[in-house]
């Protein structure tokens, strides 16, 4: 947990060497943490109303994953965001997973260099993928339920595109 002026901290060390504690900030946000003997830590972050805004899992090498609780959107879809960071705290990837009311699922992962990958799976077994390169070139593929690629599209930053129906 990173502390700031005005923070109140309560920590308890257990016989096995693990620690549990809580940090309360002047803005009434709180962080509860559990540190295990191996050096890994779980932090639960809460807003001023006590609502969980996310959980951070920190490895002994200080790399981490921050995951939000599921969010239900007006269209009925539910999404979860996950952000990975290296030991230096810099984001290495951000992933959004979404489930739609019709059974469609989607996962989009973005990287700091601007590249991204997306995968969508439909209830009937069909699917699609999209890969965006750092230069903006985008390749999309559409699959039948048996995994066969039925179409591929590549678009470049200059606006040219190529479509293959396979």
Secondary structure, 3 states (H helix, E strand, C coil): CCCCCCCEEEEEECCCCCEEEEEECCCCCEEEEEECCCCCEEEEEECCCCCEEEEEEECCCCCEEEECCCEECCCCCEEEEEEEECCCCCEEEEEEEEECCCCCEEEEEECCCCCEEEEEECCCCCEEEEEECCCCCEEEEEECCCCCEEEEEEECCCCCEEEEEC
